[in-house]
Amino acid sequence: MRFVMRHGVLVLLLVLSGCSWFGGGDEEIKPAELKPINVEVKLATLWDRGIGGAAMDRASKLVPAVYGGRVFAASPDGTLMALEPGTGRVIWMKRIQEFYSREDGATAFADKSDAITGGVGAGRDIIVVGTFSGEIVALNQSDGSLAWRSRTTSEVLASPQVEGDLVVAQTIDGKVGAYDVIDGSRRWLYSTLVPSLTLRGTSTPILTPDFVIAAFANGRVVLLDRERGLAGIDQRIAVAQGKSDLERLVDVDGDMVLSGNELYAVSYQGNLVCIDLASKRVRWSMEASSVVGLGSGFGNVYLASADSTLSAVDMNNGRVLWKTDALKNRDITTPRAISSYVAVGDLEGYIHLIAQADGRFVGRQQVARDALKSPVVVDGSRMYVMTPGGRLRALELQ
């Protein structure tokens, strides 16, 4: 986990296994050992493609996008590709540095920093990524040519979202901006106060035809008017407690789930809540802590807790239906539903498949030698896994 103290400059970076910094002194917290399982489902590798260089930032969580019959992927070093989903054949490849003059590139790209930090978002005829230097770069899906570049207020760590005539991106300084999908001109900017110490990351905004939902490091979730960026709902889901800055961390960094008129969100050291957007009220709430957030399926939300326990929670009433600590302290990724299963990655490069019905483990495959940080992207019975080493693997359920 990585922490950032903000006073204009970076003054604190801690990368620790799990959330052991909150544990007991010098006592080492070890990841759970994997136990043998009864394999009911296998994952066949369709293809394995090197996209680009490995991430320098251990917090990097780039994900591919599946859109319009193609897979679009980006690596931290600035490589972008359009791929054929079934074979991994490269349709086009670009380097983000191509879209900058030598003078601009010298400012935008540092030797010891990742070029691309947020992405990939896809919609209309473009794909969109965010950069360390604080820009959104949009490429035409057809051939990878530059559509536009637009300046943001700070670094973009989550995938920009595209829907209709808008692109929405959240920056690490507590702001959400909306940009015109055609030319990248900024439509509006929403700002919130950011605590002095936060986890390194942001939640991914939710963009619909009617509104924008964003969550912040101060433990608040807002619903914004799509046209002007005005807040219709501003709901606190966690209250900072304790004396130290570390104890008062309540970031909402993980993925949220929108199901009909109900929004599900979870904070670090706070709560998992269900918010009824129609009534603007919290339907139910339970104590929880997560840095990667939620998945959904079978009428449940799947909670990956900060200690990597995995729970299925009934969407209607917040009742925990099952819970497993078999992956405790293994730094699991955001849960993703695929067929009748939930897929998570872990710190040893394994993908685990867990039955949505009862939480039993039904499949497991190691797909990388290093820790998986990005959640899998699901397309039917197929999933795509991006590794910190810059490789993209396509896997099929069997």
Secondary structure by P-SEA (a helix, b strand, c coil): cccccccccccbbbbbccccccccccbbbbccccccccccbbbbbccccccbbbbcccccbbbbbbcccbbbbbcccccccccccccccccccccccccccaaaaaaacccccccccccccccccbbbbbcccbbbbbbbccccccccccccccccccbbbbcccbbbbbcccbbbbbbbcccccccbbbbbbbcccccccccbbbbcccbbbbbccccbbbbbccccccccbbbbccccccccccccccccccbbbbcccbbbbbbccccccccccccccccccccccccccccccccbbbbbccccbbbbbcccccccccccccccccccccccccccbbbbbcccbbbbbbbccccccccccccccccccccccccccbbbbbcccbbbbbbbcc
